[in-house]
Amino acid sequence: MVADPHWGALDTAAVAAFPGRVRITHGDTGPEWLPDIAQVVAGRIGCPLTVIPGAGHTPHHTHPEAFAAVIGA
């Protein structure tokens, strides 16, 4: 990460152009900065944002059943 100062960059135009469905998810027990970032990203790419109760930064790992329900899997 130190070697690449743009490691956290997100090409929102490319994501917004993706023809499939996109949804931003995060939990309510993750880092305190995450909800703000998730909301901004969801707004920029025009997709829904879902908070998974009890989950942290990676709800697809910690709460796979709840995540699957959110994405309709």
Secondary structure, 3 states (H helix, E strand, C coil): CCCCCCCCCCCHHHHHHCCCCCCEEEECCCCCCHHHHHHHHHHHHCCCEEEECCCCCCHHHHCHHHHHHHHCC
